[in-house]
Amino acid sequence: MIILGIDVPGGVIGGFAVYDSRHDRMRSWGNIHAGKSEQDDYRQLVKVLRRRGYDVIAIEHPFLYRIAQFIGGVKMWATLHDVDWYMITTSSAQKTVFGHALRERRQTTTGREVSGNKEFVLDWAREQYGDKDSQIDQHVADAMLYAVGVAGRVSEKTMSTKKRPTSKAR
């Protein structure tokens, strides 16, 4: 199954990833740059959506009003083009991919303890699907997480289990 994962731009930048669940590899990925207007933002999303060849669109569940309209736009586009879509929360994607929701913590240079979940997902994406030259940023890593999470939720085949990466966030 080919899944397009989308981390919609919340203001400035988002990401996308095209995941091939049969071969457990990412076919492509990149950033979605927000424009100067809402219309520009939709144009950027449509450019990504038009790259056909995927079976399902995996999109994050809205958690901010700023992204809800773009998620609605993706769902409308998918419906009009007869492409299945699946919304997934970050926590649900983490449970599917890692076996549990992340509760990673890290210490800042000032000694304050903060969440390390984002860094953990970024490390995982780079280790599992990147290479030495890949430019995987947090938005692309999130899109990868959504795509792999949805693959695990909708696929009848069991996904291959990979070792959990070591995280700098621990």
C-alpha positions as CSV (number, residue, x, y, z in Angstrom):
1,M,0.0,0.0,0.0
2,I,1.3,3.5,-0.8
3,I,0.4,6.1,1.7
4,L,0.8,9.9,1.5
5,G,1.5,11.3,5.0
6,I,0.8,15.0,5.5
7,D,1.9,17.3,8.3
8,V,-0.1,20.4,7.2
9,P,1.6,23.8,7.5
10,G,0.5,25.4,10.7
11,G,1.8,28.8,9.8
12,V,5.1,28.6,8.0
13,I,6.0,25.0,7.0
14,G,4.7,21.5,6.9
15,G,5.8,18.2,5.5
16,F,4.8,15.3,3.4
17,A,6.1,11.7,3.0
18,V,5.1,8.9,0.5
19,Y,5.4,5.5,2.3
20,D,5.5,2.1,0.6
21,S,4.3,-0.3,3.3
22,R,5.0,-3.4,1.2
23,H,8.7,-2.6,1.1
24,D,8.8,-0.5,4.4
25,R,10.5,2.4,2.7
26,M,9.8,6.1,2.0
27,R,9.5,6.8,-1.7
28,S,9.8,10.6,-1.4
29,W,9.4,13.4,1.1
30,G,9.7,17.1,1.4
31,N,8.4,20.3,2.8
32,I,5.1,22.2,2.2
33,H,5.8,25.9,2.5
34,A,3.0,28.1,3.6
35,G,2.4,31.1,1.3
36,K,1.5,34.7,1.8
37,S,-2.2,33.9,1.8
38,E,-4.6,31.1,2.5
39,Q,-5.0,30.7,-1.3
40,D,-1.2,30.1,-1.6
41,D,-1.4,27.5,1.2
42,Y,-4.0,25.6,-0.6
43,R,-2.0,25.7,-3.9
44,Q,1.0,24.2,-2.1
45,L,-1.2,21.4,-0.7
46,V,-2.7,20.7,-4.1
47,K,0.8,20.4,-5.6
48,V,1.5,17.6,-3.2
49,L,-1.9,16.0,-3.6
50,R,-1.6,15.9,-7.4
51,R,1.4,13.6,-7.2
52,R,-0.8,10.5,-7.6
53,G,0.0,6.9,-7.1
54,Y,-0.9,6.5,-3.4
55,D,-3.8,4.5,-2.0
56,V,-4.5,6.4,1.2
57,I,-3.8,9.9,2.5
58,A,-2.7,10.0,6.2
59,I,-3.4,13.3,7.8
60,E,-3.0,14.5,11.3
61,H,-6.0,15.0,13.4
62,P,-6.7,18.7,13.9
63,F,-5.6,20.0,17.3
64,L,-5.3,23.7,16.4
65,Y,-7.8,25.9,14.6
66,R,-5.0,27.1,12.4
67,I,-4.6,23.7,10.7
68,A,-8.2,22.5,10.7
69,Q,-9.1,24.4,7.5
70,F,-6.2,22.8,5.6
71,I,-7.1,19.3,6.9
72,G,-10.6,19.9,5.7
73,G,-9.2,21.0,2.3
74,V,-7.2,17.8,2.0
75,K,-10.2,15.7,2.9
76,M,-12.4,17.5,0.4
77,W,-9.8,17.0,-2.4
78,A,-9.4,13.3,-1.5
79,T,-13.2,12.8,-1.6
80,L,-13.5,14.6,-5.0
81,H,-10.7,12.5,-6.4
82,D,-11.9,9.2,-4.9
83,V,-8.8,8.7,-2.7
84,D,-9.3,7.2,0.8
85,W,-8.1,9.4,3.7
86,Y,-7.5,8.6,7.3
87,M,-7.0,11.0,10.2
88,I,-4.6,10.0,13.0
89,T,-3.5,11.6,16.2
90,T,0.2,11.8,17.0
91,S,-0.4,9.6,20.1
92,S,-2.3,7.0,18.0
93,A,0.5,7.0,15.4
94,Q,3.1,6.6,18.1
95,K,1.2,3.7,19.7
96,T,1.0,1.9,16.4
97,V,4.6,2.5,15.3
98,F,6.4,2.2,18.7
99,G,3.9,0.1,20.7
100,H,3.1,2.9,23.1
101,A,2.6,6.7,23.2
102,L,5.9,8.4,23.8
103,R,6.6,9.9,27.2
104,E,10.2,10.9,26.4
105,R,11.9,13.5,28.6
106,R,15.1,15.4,28.1
107,Q,17.0,18.0,30.1
108,T,17.8,21.4,28.6
109,T,21.2,23.0,29.1
110,T,19.7,25.0,31.9
111,G,18.7,21.8,33.7
112,R,15.0,22.1,33.0
113,E,13.2,18.9,32.0
114,V,11.0,19.1,28.9
115,S,9.3,16.7,26.4
116,G,11.6,15.0,24.0
117,N,8.9,13.3,21.9
118,K,9.6,15.5,18.8
119,E,13.3,14.8,18.9
120,F,12.6,11.0,19.4
121,V,10.4,11.0,16.3
122,L,13.0,13.0,14.3
123,D,15.7,10.5,15.3
124,W,13.5,7.6,14.4
125,A,12.7,9.0,10.9
126,R,16.4,9.7,10.2
127,E,17.5,6.3,11.4
128,Q,14.8,4.3,9.7
129,Y,14.3,6.1,6.4
130,G,17.0,8.7,5.9
131,D,20.6,8.4,4.7
132,K,23.6,10.5,5.3
133,D,22.5,13.1,2.7
134,S,18.8,13.3,3.6
135,Q,17.4,16.5,4.9
136,I,14.6,15.2,7.1
137,D,13.3,17.9,9.4
138,Q,10.6,17.7,12.1
139,H,7.7,18.3,9.7
140,V,8.8,15.5,7.3
141,A,9.4,13.2,10.3
142,D,5.9,13.9,11.5
143,A,4.5,13.1,8.1
144,M,6.5,9.9,8.0
145,L,5.1,9.0,11.4
146,Y,1.5,9.6,10.2
147,A,2.0,7.5,7.1
148,V,3.6,4.5,8.9
149,G,1.0,4.8,11.7
150,V,-1.9,4.7,9.2
151,A,-0.2,1.8,7.3
152,G,-0.2,-0.2,10.6
153,R,-3.9,0.7,11.2
154,V,-5.3,-0.1,7.8
155,S,-3.1,-2.8,6.5
156,E,-4.1,-6.4,6.9
157,K,-0.5,-7.5,6.9
158,T,1.5,-7.1,10.0
159,M,4.2,-4.5,9.7
160,S,7.8,-5.5,10.1
161,T,9.0,-4.7,13.6
162,K,12.2,-2.7,13.8
163,K,14.4,-2.1,16.7
164,R,13.5,1.1,18.6
165,P,16.2,3.7,17.9
166,T,18.3,5.1,20.7
167,S,17.1,8.6,21.4
168,K,19.0,11.7,22.4
169,A,15.9,12.7,24.2
170,R,16.3,10.1,27.0
